[in-house]
Amino acid sequence: MDYQNLPGRVTEEVSVKDWIITILITAIPIVGLIMLFVWAFGDGAQPSKKNWAIATLIWYAIMIVLVIIFFIVFGAIIAAMFGGMGAYS
């Protein structure tokens, strides 16, 4: 069922200008992250912007987990390389 076009439900379309401003705001380091939370969990955003903000936050979480795994794996490899150097002296 298409919930976007139910009778009595009026949703405004997000314009290109609004998307440009949205992307510009999210490019600002701390402000962008705070605004993503506001748009995702606040009441004032349009449904499409709200869904986009939630999806972006999910991608941020995935990237943070991958970066942590990357540093753990390569940190262990580098630590093992430096740990093995002292064994031959």
GIRAVEN-V818015 format. One record per helix or strand of 3 or more residues. SS is the DSSP state (@ for helix, = for strand). FROM is the first residue (numbers start at 1). LEN is the number of residues. If there is no record, write none. Layout:
ss=SS from=FROM len=LEN
ss=SS from=FROM len=LEN
//
This chain:
ss=@ from=3 len=3
ss=@ from=16 len=11
ss=@ from=29 len=13
ss=@ from=47 len=42
//
